Amino acid sequence: MSAQKSHVVVIGVFDGVHKGHQGLLTKATSIADGRKIIALTFDPHPTAIFAPDRAPTMLTTLPDRIELLKIHGADRVAVLKFTSDFAAMSPADFVKNILIDQLQASTVIVGKNFTYGYKAAGNVDSLAESGALHGFTVLAEDLNTGEGEVISSSRIRNLVTNGKVEDARLLLGRPHRLDGIVIHGEKRGRAIGYPTANLGNIQGQAIPADGVYAGWLTVGINHWPAAISIGTNPTFAGERGRSVEAYALDQEGLELYDKNASIEFGWFLRPTLKFDGLESLLKQMKIDCDQARNLTET
């Protein structure tokens, strides 16, 4: 294999691109020695094909995943469409067709629990055997935070969906984020002095538990500290679906409808509560905003 077509290939779903994934890319950078680093990922999540009813919500959208992989050291990101036909590929064909013919791998880096090929018949040991046959080396690494704590995307997903966004932030190395479009809501926040951006188009993403959070709202080049509410707003009568809304602290006159937006979750402040009336709600909202302001200023 010529040096010109010799690549370090790092393989994984990489949902969240958490500190364990970042460690694989750091390892790739340390041994690349002039070779290009290719991150090979899959979309959709394999569980969406094997067991659609158990497919997980995702910590990152595909565009975010690609961007994060590049931020953490990948020169290129290869996205393989995960289909039933691909899932039926034998381990040997995966190595020959993907790693050798398409990616020209000279070193392959994976997590120690990596499996591949039809019915996950391939593992780290068989990959190393194939490497010896085809002329590439295999490095199998623990997915950990750098301090030895083993982590996984499913663990972080559970933290997020239980509202433990501070713990998730430590394992991700950044705040958990939702990407979507600002949609029209009931405009109740605008009427009471707290206009919020209601985030839509977030299906399939891991949404934190109902409650109030401190974090940030990003629209275009603007990045504002925010108080964030998730839930059904039980204080007001009538049925209402679950929503994710962010109030950009100390901002007035924002027109954000139909714009792409991101919400990042820094801290959980309190659970969703039902208040006796508007006065008690407004009093609590001021407390929430003051707390969010203090947290996001540090």
Buried (B, 14 or more C-beta within 10 A) or exposed (E): EEEEEBBBBBBBBBBBBBBBBBBBBBBBBEEBEEBBBBBBBBBBBBBBBBEEEEBBBBBBBBEBBBBBBBEBBBBBBBEBEBEEEBBEBBBBEBBBEBBBEBBBBBBBBBBEEBBBBBEEEBBBEBBBBBBEEBEBBBBBBBBBBEEEEEBBBEBBBBBBBEBBBBBBBBBBBBBBBBBBBBBEBBEBBEEEEBBBBBBBBBEBBBBBBBBBBBBBBBBEEEEBBBBBBBBBBEBEEEEBEEBBBBBBBEBEEBEBEEEEBBBBBBBBBEEBEEBEEEEEBBEBBEEBBEBBBEBBEE
